[in-house]
Amino acid sequence: MVVTEEIGVPSWDLYELSIPCTVFGKPQPDLADPWYDLRLCGTGAPAADGAAVGAGLAVRTRHGLDDLVGADTVIVPSVPDACVEEGRPLPPELISALRRAHEAGARMVSLCTGAFALAEAGLLDGRRATAHWMHTAQLAERYPEVRVDASVLYVDDGDVLTSAGLTAGLDLCLHLVRQDLGAHVANQLARRMVVPAHRPGGQAQFIELPVPTGDDQGLAPVLDWARAHLDRPLTVEDLARRAAMSPRTFYRRLQAATGTTPLQWLLDQRLGRARILLESTDLPIEKVGELSGLGSANNLRHHFLRHVGVSPGDYRRAFPRATPGPSLAV
Protein backbone atom coordinates (compact mmCIF):
# COMPACT_ATOMS: atom_id res chain seq x y z
CA MET A 1 0.00 0.00 0.00
CA VAL A 2 1.27 3.45 -0.97
CA VAL A 3 1.78 6.01 1.80
CA THR A 4 2.64 9.55 0.66
CA GLU A 5 4.30 10.44 3.90
CA GLU A 6 6.59 13.30 2.95
CA ILE A 7 3.56 15.29 1.76
CA GLY A 8 1.72 14.44 4.97
CA VAL A 9 -1.46 12.48 5.59
CA PRO A 10 -4.46 14.66 6.55
CA SER A 11 -6.53 13.27 9.41
CA TRP A 12 -9.51 12.97 7.01
CA ASP A 13 -7.50 10.45 4.94
CA LEU A 14 -6.62 8.27 7.92
CA TYR A 15 -9.81 6.30 7.38
CA GLU A 16 -8.86 5.23 3.86
CA LEU A 17 -5.33 4.51 5.08
CA SER A 18 -6.60 2.30 7.88
CA ILE A 19 -9.07 0.26 5.79
CA PRO A 20 -6.49 -1.91 3.97
CA CYS A 21 -4.55 -2.23 7.24
CA THR A 22 -7.67 -3.60 8.93
CA VAL A 23 -8.73 -5.90 6.10
CA PHE A 24 -5.37 -7.19 4.88
CA GLY A 25 -2.92 -6.42 7.68
CA LYS A 26 -4.27 -8.55 10.54
CA PRO A 27 -3.79 -12.32 10.04
CA GLN A 28 -6.96 -14.39 10.23
CA PRO A 29 -5.51 -17.92 10.35
CA ASP A 30 -8.84 -19.52 11.24
CA LEU A 31 -10.36 -18.10 8.05
CA ALA A 32 -7.48 -18.57 5.61
CA ASP A 33 -3.84 -19.49 6.07
CA PRO A 34 -1.69 -17.96 4.71
CA TRP A 35 -3.33 -14.55 4.92
CA TYR A 36 -2.17 -11.44 3.06
CA ASP A 37 1.31 -9.97 3.52
CA LEU A 38 0.64 -6.23 3.69
CA ARG A 39 3.55 -3.82 3.30
CA LEU A 40 3.27 -0.05 3.64
CA CYS A 41 5.44 1.53 0.96
CA GLY A 42 6.27 5.18 1.53
CA THR A 43 7.31 7.84 -0.93
CA GLY A 44 10.07 9.03 1.40
CA ALA A 45 13.10 7.37 2.90
CA PRO A 46 12.29 4.07 4.66
CA ALA A 47 12.32 4.18 8.45
CA ALA A 48 14.14 1.53 10.43
CA ASP A 49 11.42 1.31 13.06
CA GLY A 50 8.38 1.77 10.79
CA ALA A 51 6.98 4.22 13.33
CA ALA A 52 3.85 6.22 12.66
CA VAL A 53 3.41 9.64 14.22
CA GLY A 54 0.01 10.69 15.60
CA ALA A 55 -2.54 13.11 14.14
CA GLY A 56 -0.73 15.66 12.15
CA LEU A 57 0.32 13.40 10.45
CA ALA A 58 3.57 12.00 9.11
CA VAL A 59 3.94 8.28 8.53
CA ARG A 60 7.26 6.46 8.35
CA THR A 61 7.30 3.10 6.61
CA ARG A 62 9.75 0.22 6.42
CA HIS A 63 9.36 -0.15 2.66
CA GLY A 64 9.87 2.18 -0.27
CA LEU A 65 8.30 2.56 -3.69
CA ASP A 66 10.61 -0.03 -5.24
CA ASP A 67 8.72 -2.63 -3.21
CA LEU A 68 5.56 -1.93 -5.22
CA VAL A 69 7.11 -3.74 -8.17
CA GLY A 70 6.60 -7.44 -7.64
CA ALA A 71 3.51 -7.05 -5.46
CA ASP A 72 0.38 -8.97 -6.43
CA THR A 73 -1.85 -6.01 -5.53
CA VAL A 74 -0.99 -2.33 -5.15
CA ILE A 75 -3.41 -0.08 -3.22
CA VAL A 76 -3.39 3.71 -3.30
CA PRO A 77 -5.76 4.71 -0.48
CA SER A 78 -5.76 8.46 -1.20
CA VAL A 79 -3.61 11.35 -2.31
CA PRO A 80 -3.13 14.62 -0.42
CA ASP A 81 -5.82 17.28 -0.77
CA ALA A 82 -3.29 19.68 -2.28
CA CYS A 83 -2.81 17.30 -5.20
CA VAL A 84 -6.57 17.20 -5.82
CA GLU A 85 -7.73 20.72 -4.99
CA GLU A 86 -4.67 22.76 -5.92
CA GLY A 87 -3.16 20.61 -8.65
CA ARG A 88 0.05 20.01 -6.73
CA PRO A 89 2.06 17.38 -8.64
CA LEU A 90 2.27 13.90 -7.25
CA PRO A 91 5.81 12.60 -6.70
CA PRO A 92 7.12 11.49 -10.12
CA GLU A 93 8.80 8.51 -8.50
CA LEU A 94 5.36 7.35 -7.28
CA ILE A 95 3.85 7.60 -10.75
CA SER A 96 6.80 5.71 -12.21
CA ALA A 97 6.52 2.99 -9.55
CA LEU A 98 2.80 2.56 -10.22
CA ARG A 99 3.43 2.15 -13.93
CA ARG A 100 6.19 -0.38 -13.33
CA ALA A 101 4.05 -2.35 -10.88
CA HIS A 102 1.19 -2.51 -13.39
CA GLU A 103 3.53 -3.56 -16.19
CA ALA A 104 4.82 -6.32 -13.91
CA GLY A 105 1.26 -7.67 -13.57
CA ALA A 106 0.07 -6.18 -10.29
CA ARG A 107 -3.63 -5.66 -9.65
CA MET A 108 -4.00 -1.89 -9.16
CA VAL A 109 -6.50 -0.54 -6.63
CA SER A 110 -7.43 2.97 -5.57
CA LEU A 111 -9.66 4.17 -2.75
CA CYS A 112 -11.26 7.61 -2.86
CA THR A 113 -8.79 10.17 -4.29
CA GLY A 114 -6.20 7.48 -4.93
CA ALA A 115 -7.79 7.36 -8.39
CA PHE A 116 -5.91 10.58 -9.21
CA ALA A 117 -2.61 8.72 -8.84
CA LEU A 118 -3.73 5.85 -11.08
CA ALA A 119 -5.06 8.38 -13.61
CA GLU A 120 -1.81 10.36 -13.56
CA ALA A 121 0.05 7.13 -14.27
CA GLY A 122 -2.23 6.56 -17.29
CA LEU A 123 -3.66 3.38 -15.82
CA LEU A 124 -7.26 4.57 -16.08
CA ASP A 125 -7.14 5.76 -19.69
CA GLY A 126 -10.10 4.32 -21.59
CA ARG A 127 -11.39 2.65 -18.45
CA ARG A 128 -14.49 3.21 -16.33
CA ALA A 129 -13.50 4.44 -12.87
CA THR A 130 -14.86 6.22 -9.82
CA ALA A 131 -13.78 8.23 -6.79
CA HIS A 132 -15.55 10.12 -4.01
CA TRP A 133 -18.43 11.98 -5.65
CA MET A 134 -17.07 15.29 -4.35
CA HIS A 135 -13.99 14.82 -6.56
CA THR A 136 -15.28 13.01 -9.64
CA ALA A 137 -15.86 16.23 -11.60
CA GLN A 138 -12.23 17.23 -11.04
CA LEU A 139 -11.08 13.74 -11.98
CA ALA A 140 -13.06 13.86 -15.23
CA GLU A 141 -11.86 17.36 -16.11
CA ARG A 142 -8.21 16.67 -15.40
CA TYR A 143 -8.14 13.25 -17.08
CA PRO A 144 -10.59 13.31 -20.01
CA GLU A 145 -9.47 9.87 -21.18
CA VAL A 146 -11.01 8.33 -18.05
CA ARG A 147 -14.69 7.32 -18.16
CA VAL A 148 -15.63 8.63 -14.72
CA ASP A 149 -18.77 7.22 -13.08
CA ALA A 150 -19.73 9.41 -10.13
CA SER A 151 -22.67 7.30 -9.01
CA VAL A 152 -21.26 3.91 -8.01
CA LEU A 153 -19.53 2.56 -4.91
CA TYR A 154 -16.70 0.90 -6.79
CA VAL A 155 -15.68 -0.27 -10.25
CA ASP A 156 -14.02 -3.62 -10.92
CA ASP A 157 -12.33 -3.39 -14.32
CA GLY A 158 -10.36 -6.59 -13.94
CA ASP A 159 -6.76 -5.65 -13.18
CA VAL A 160 -7.63 -2.07 -12.17
CA LEU A 161 -10.24 -1.31 -9.49
CA THR A 162 -11.36 2.04 -8.09
CA SER A 163 -13.73 3.00 -5.29
CA ALA A 164 -15.55 5.97 -3.87
CA GLY A 165 -14.53 7.33 -0.50
CA LEU A 166 -14.79 6.19 3.10
CA THR A 167 -16.95 3.07 3.54
CA ALA A 168 -17.00 2.39 -0.21
CA GLY A 169 -13.28 1.70 0.13
CA LEU A 170 -14.10 -0.94 2.72
CA ASP A 171 -16.64 -2.44 0.32
CA LEU A 172 -13.97 -2.72 -2.36
CA CYS A 173 -11.42 -4.29 -0.01
CA LEU A 174 -13.96 -6.92 1.05
CA HIS A 175 -14.73 -7.45 -2.64
CA LEU A 176 -11.03 -8.25 -3.16
CA VAL A 177 -11.08 -10.74 -0.30
CA ARG A 178 -14.19 -12.33 -1.81
CA GLN A 179 -12.40 -12.68 -5.15
CA ASP A 180 -9.21 -14.06 -3.64
CA LEU A 181 -10.39 -16.25 -0.78
CA GLY A 182 -14.09 -16.84 -1.46
CA ALA A 183 -17.42 -15.58 -0.18
CA HIS A 184 -17.26 -17.56 3.06
CA VAL A 185 -14.03 -15.90 4.19
CA ALA A 186 -15.20 -12.45 3.09
CA ASN A 187 -18.52 -12.85 4.88
CA GLN A 188 -16.89 -14.01 8.10
CA LEU A 189 -14.42 -11.13 7.98
CA ALA A 190 -17.25 -8.66 7.39
CA ARG A 191 -19.12 -10.10 10.35
CA ARG A 192 -16.07 -9.61 12.58
CA MET A 193 -15.85 -6.01 11.38
CA VAL A 194 -19.60 -5.54 11.98
CA VAL A 195 -20.22 -4.32 8.43
CA PRO A 196 -22.51 -5.54 5.63
CA ALA A 197 -21.20 -8.72 4.06
CA HIS A 198 -21.58 -7.42 0.54
CA ARG A 199 -22.65 -4.22 -1.17
CA PRO A 200 -22.48 -4.51 -4.96
CA GLY A 201 -20.24 -1.99 -6.67
CA GLY A 202 -23.08 -0.67 -8.81
CA GLN A 203 -25.07 0.48 -5.79
CA ALA A 204 -25.67 4.24 -5.71
CA GLN A 205 -22.86 6.17 -4.04
CA PHE A 206 -25.17 8.79 -2.58
CA ILE A 207 -28.81 9.83 -2.52
CA GLU A 208 -29.58 13.06 -4.35
CA LEU A 209 -32.93 13.66 -2.59
CA PRO A 210 -33.98 12.33 0.81
CA VAL A 211 -36.97 10.02 0.89
CA PRO A 212 -39.83 12.12 2.32
CA THR A 213 -40.79 11.15 5.85
CA GLY A 214 -43.65 13.46 6.79
CA ASP A 215 -45.66 13.76 3.58
CA ASP A 216 -48.44 11.20 3.29
CA GLN A 217 -48.42 11.76 -0.46
CA GLY A 218 -44.67 11.08 -0.66
CA LEU A 219 -42.67 7.94 -1.12
CA ALA A 220 -41.83 6.93 2.43
CA PRO A 221 -45.27 5.48 3.37
CA VAL A 222 -45.37 3.52 0.11
CA LEU A 223 -41.87 2.13 0.58
CA ASP A 224 -42.61 1.23 4.19
CA TRP A 225 -45.76 -0.58 3.04
CA ALA A 226 -43.81 -2.42 0.34
CA ARG A 227 -41.20 -3.58 2.86
CA ALA A 228 -44.01 -4.98 5.03
CA HIS A 229 -45.51 -6.88 2.08
CA LEU A 230 -42.49 -8.22 0.22
CA ASP A 231 -44.09 -11.66 0.11
CA ARG A 232 -46.68 -10.30 -2.32
CA PRO A 233 -46.17 -10.15 -6.11
CA LEU A 234 -45.66 -6.37 -6.13
CA THR A 235 -45.34 -4.42 -9.38
CA VAL A 236 -44.37 -0.85 -10.21
CA GLU A 237 -47.99 -0.22 -11.11
CA ASP A 238 -49.11 -1.44 -7.65
CA LEU A 239 -46.71 0.91 -5.88
CA ALA A 240 -47.49 3.85 -8.15
CA ARG A 241 -51.21 3.37 -7.60
CA ARG A 242 -50.71 3.32 -3.84
CA ALA A 243 -48.62 6.50 -4.09
CA ALA A 244 -51.34 8.15 -6.22
CA MET A 245 -48.86 8.69 -9.03
CA SER A 246 -48.53 7.56 -12.58
CA PRO A 247 -46.02 4.70 -13.07
CA ARG A 248 -43.72 7.10 -14.95
CA THR A 249 -43.81 9.72 -12.17
CA PHE A 250 -43.28 7.06 -9.49
CA TYR A 251 -40.34 5.62 -11.44
CA ARG A 252 -38.74 9.06 -11.75
CA ARG A 253 -39.33 10.02 -8.10
CA LEU A 254 -37.96 6.75 -6.72
CA GLN A 255 -34.90 6.82 -8.94
CA ALA A 256 -34.14 10.39 -7.86
CA ALA A 257 -34.61 9.51 -4.19
CA THR A 258 -32.73 6.21 -4.05
CA GLY A 259 -30.46 6.17 -7.09
CA THR A 260 -32.04 2.97 -8.39
CA THR A 261 -35.08 1.80 -10.32
CA PRO A 262 -38.28 0.53 -8.65
CA LEU A 263 -37.66 -3.07 -9.75
CA GLN A 264 -34.07 -2.99 -8.56
CA TRP A 265 -35.19 -1.41 -5.27
CA LEU A 266 -37.69 -4.23 -4.78
CA LEU A 267 -35.06 -6.84 -5.56
CA ASP A 268 -32.60 -5.25 -3.11
CA GLN A 269 -35.26 -5.22 -0.37
CA ARG A 270 -36.16 -8.85 -1.03
CA LEU A 271 -32.54 -9.93 -0.98
CA GLY A 272 -32.10 -8.04 2.28
CA ARG A 273 -35.13 -9.77 3.77
CA ALA A 274 -33.81 -13.15 2.61
CA ARG A 275 -30.42 -12.44 4.22
CA ILE A 276 -32.07 -11.61 7.54
CA LEU A 277 -34.17 -14.80 7.42
CA LEU A 278 -31.14 -16.92 6.54
CA GLU A 279 -29.07 -15.38 9.33
CA SER A 280 -31.71 -15.45 12.06
CA THR A 281 -33.98 -18.46 11.38
CA ASP A 282 -33.87 -22.14 10.50
CA LEU A 283 -36.65 -21.78 7.94
CA PRO A 284 -36.31 -24.00 4.85
CA ILE A 285 -34.89 -22.31 1.76
CA GLU A 286 -38.28 -22.64 0.05
CA LYS A 287 -39.96 -20.71 2.89
CA VAL A 288 -37.26 -18.02 2.83
CA GLY A 289 -37.91 -17.54 -0.89
CA GLU A 290 -41.64 -17.31 -0.27
CA LEU A 291 -41.45 -14.82 2.61
CA SER A 292 -38.93 -12.60 0.85
CA GLY A 293 -40.95 -12.51 -2.35
CA LEU A 294 -38.21 -14.15 -4.40
CA GLY A 295 -40.40 -17.16 -5.14
CA SER A 296 -39.14 -20.71 -5.44
CA ALA A 297 -35.96 -22.07 -3.92
CA ASN A 298 -34.42 -22.18 -7.41
CA ASN A 299 -35.24 -18.52 -7.98
CA LEU A 300 -33.79 -17.60 -4.60
CA ARG A 301 -30.58 -19.47 -5.43
CA HIS A 302 -30.38 -17.76 -8.81
CA HIS A 303 -30.60 -14.27 -7.33
CA PHE A 304 -28.23 -15.06 -4.46
CA LEU A 305 -25.56 -16.46 -6.76
CA ARG A 306 -25.90 -13.52 -9.11
CA HIS A 307 -26.08 -10.65 -6.63
CA VAL A 308 -24.51 -11.99 -3.42
CA GLY A 309 -21.98 -14.32 -5.01
CA VAL A 310 -22.83 -17.33 -2.87
CA SER A 311 -25.71 -19.79 -2.56
CA PRO A 312 -28.34 -19.30 0.19
CA GLY A 313 -27.11 -22.42 1.95
CA ASP A 314 -23.48 -21.26 1.96
CA TYR A 315 -24.58 -17.81 3.10
CA ARG A 316 -26.47 -19.32 6.05
CA ARG A 317 -23.46 -21.43 7.02
CA ALA A 318 -21.27 -18.31 6.97
CA PHE A 319 -23.46 -16.69 9.63
CA PRO A 320 -24.00 -19.28 12.36
CA ARG A 321 -26.31 -18.10 15.07
CA ALA A 322 -24.68 -17.87 18.46
CA THR A 323 -25.80 -20.34 21.10
CA PRO A 324 -27.27 -18.41 24.05
CA GLY A 325 -24.97 -18.56 27.02
CA PRO A 326 -25.67 -18.25 30.76
CA SER A 327 -26.85 -14.86 31.94
CA LEU A 328 -24.36 -12.86 33.95
CA ALA A 329 -25.59 -11.26 37.16
CA VAL A 330 -24.01 -7.98 38.15
N, C-alpha and C positions, 0 to 999 in steps of 0.2 A: 504494500500500500504506500502511495506517495504521500509524503508530509513536506509541505513547503515551509520549512521552519525558519529560514532566514528572513522571509517576508513577515512572518508572524501568523499565528492562527487566532482569528477573532473568536471570542467566547461563543458567538452564535454558531460557528462552524464546528464546535466541539462535538455536537450531536452527531453530525455526519462522520466525523473522525472516529467516534467511539463505536458506531454501528458495526463496521467490519471487525473491530477488536472484540466486540461482544459475540458476534456470530462465528467468526473464524478463529479467534485467538485463544479461546478457552477450550482445552481438550474435553471431549465428551466420549470417553472410551466405552461406555455402556451403550452408546448409540452407534458409533462407528469407530473402528480402530484399524489403521491410523486415521487421525483427524487431520485438519489442515495445518500447514506450517506457515504461519503468518509472520511476515517480516516488514517492519516499518522502514521505508527507504526515504531518507531525507535529501533535500536539495542542497544542504550545507555539508560541512565536514562531519564525518561520523563521530559520535561520542563514545568513549570507552565504556561509560557506565549506562548508556541508553536512558539517561534521566530525563524526565519531563518536568517542566517548571509550571507552577500553577497559574490560575487565570491571569492572563496578560496578553499573550501567552506564547512562549517560545518552547519548541519541542526539539529535543536532541535524540537522534536515533543511532542505532548501532550499524545500520546499513546505509549505503549510498545509492545513487541512481544507477550505477553499473549493475546492481543486483536485480534491477527490473528485468534485464535481459536474461532469459533462461527461466523466468517464472512461468507457471501455467496460467495464472490469472493476475492481471495488474488492475488495481482499483485506485481511482483518483476521487477521493471523497468530496473535495471542493477546491476552489481556488480563492485567493484573497479577494475581498470586496474591491480593492483598488484595481485589480485586473479586470473586473467586470464593469464597475461603475465608471472608472476613470480611464480605462484603456491601458493601464500600466502593463508593460510586456511581461509575459511569463518567462521564467529563466530558460534561455535557449538550450541549456543542457538537459532540462526536463523534457522539452519537446523532442529533442534528438533521442533521448532514452525511450520515450513512448513509441516513437517510430521504430526504433530498433527492436523493442520488445514485441511489437505487433508483427514485424517482419520475421521474427524468430518463432512466431506461432502462438503467442500469448493471447488469451481471451482478455479483451480490454473492457473495463467497466468504469462508468462514472456515476457519481451520486451528486444530485443538485448541480452546483456550478462547476463541478468537475468536467462537465461536458465541454466547457470552453477550452480546456486543455486538450481534450481529444480532437476538438474541431481545429484548434490551432495546429495540431500535428497532422491535419488532413485526414484523420481516420474516420470522420463522419461525412466526408464528401459523398454525395449521392445516396446517403443513407437517411432513413427516418430516425429521428432522435428526439429526446425531450430533456427538460431541466425544470427547475422550479418555475411555476407559471409567472412569477414576478420578473424572471430574467429571460423568458423565451423570446420576447420581442427583440431584445438586444442580441441574443444568440443568432436569430434569423437575419438580422440586419448586418451583423458583423461577418457572418459566414453564409452567404447566399446559396452556396452549394449544398447546404444541409437542409433536409426536409424536416423542419421543426414541427412537432406536434405538441401543442401547449396543453392538451386536454387530458393526457393519459398519465397513469402512475409510473409506468416504466415501459421501455421498448427493448425487446429481445430481437436483435438483428443477427443472431448467430454468434459470430466471434466478437461482436461489439455490442455492448448493452449500456443503456443510459436510463437514469431514473430522475423523477422529480425530487423535491427536497424533503428533508426530515423523515417522517415515517415511511414515505415511498421508497427511500433508500433501504430501509429495513425490509420492506416487501421484496425488493430486488435481491437483496442478499439471501433471503430465505428461498427465493426462486432459484438461485444458484445452488444452494444446498439440495433443493429438490431435484435439480437436474443431475447433480453429481452423485448424491448418496441415496436418492429415492424419497418418495412422499412420506414414508413412515418416519424416517429420520427427521425430515424437515418439520413434520407435524409435531413430533415429540419435542423438538427444539423450540418451536413456536409456543408450545404449551408451557415449557419451562420459563419462557420469556414473557408469558402472559400477554400474548398478542394473537391476532387472528392467524389461523394456520395458513390461509392462502387468500390473497386478494389478487385477482387477475390484473395483468398490466394494463389492459384496455379500460379498466374502471376509471370513471371521471376523476380528475385530479382535484377539482374543487367545484362547489355549487355556486352558480352565478346568482340565483335568487333563492332566498330561504323558502321552504315550504310553509305556507300560511298556517298559523296555529289558532287564530281567533275568529276567522271568517268562516261562517257556516257554508258559504257558497264557494269556499276555496278548496284546495286539494287535500289538506290534512285529514278532514273527516272521511273522505273517500278512501284515502290510502290506509287509514286506520281500520276502516271497515274491511278493505280487501285483505289486510293482514290477518284479520279475525276469521276470514272465510276462504283461506287458501285451498281448502279441500274441495271447493266448488269449481266448476269449469268456467272460470271468469274470462271475459273477453274485453277488448278495448271499448266496444260498444256498451257493455254492461256498466263499466266504470264511468264512461262519459255520460251515460243516462243518469246515473246516480249523482254525478256532479252537476247535472243540468247544463251540460255543454254539448256541443257537437263533437263527434269523434276527432275531427281535425283540430279543433280548439283544445280539446283535452290532450291530444298528442303533443301539441306545441307547448302547452303550459307545463306538462310533466317533464318534457325534455329540457326545458329551460330551468326547471326547479331542481332536477336531479342529475342532469347530464346524460340521461339514458332514455331509451324508448319505453313506452308502456309495456310491451311484451318482454323486453329485457328486464325491466324492473320487476315484473311478476316472476320471471324465472329466477332472478336473484333472491327474491323473498322466499320462494319455494325451496331453493337450495339451502338458504339459511335455516328455514324451518326443519328441513330434513337433517341438517347437521346437528341441530339441537336435539332432535329426537334420537339420532344415532348415538350422540354423546351421553344422553341422560336417561335413556330407556332401553329395555330389552325387547321392544316391539319387533316383530318380524319385518324383514325388508319390504314385503308386500304392503304391510300396514303403514310403514313409514312413507312409502310412495303414495298411498291413498290419502293420508292425513296432510301431506305437504302439497298435494295437488299435482304431483308429478306422474301419477297414474301407476302403471304396472311396475313390477320389480325390474323388468327389462328396461323400461323407460327411465327409471331411476338410475340404474347402472349406467345407461348411455349418457345421461347428463352429468353424472358424477365423474365418469372417466374423461369426458370432454372438458368440463369446466373446473373440476377440482383436481384432476390428474390421478385419481385413485378410485378404486371401487368402493361402494358403500360398506362392504364387509371389512375391507382393509382400513377404511377410515374409522370405523367403530373400534377395531382392535388397537388403533393408534391412540385412542382416548379412553383407556379403561377407567371405569368409575371407581373412585376410592372406596374401600371398605370402611364403614363407620367405626371409629375407635371408641374407647371408653371416654366418658365425659370427665373433664378435669374440674374439680372443685377448687375454688379460690378461698 
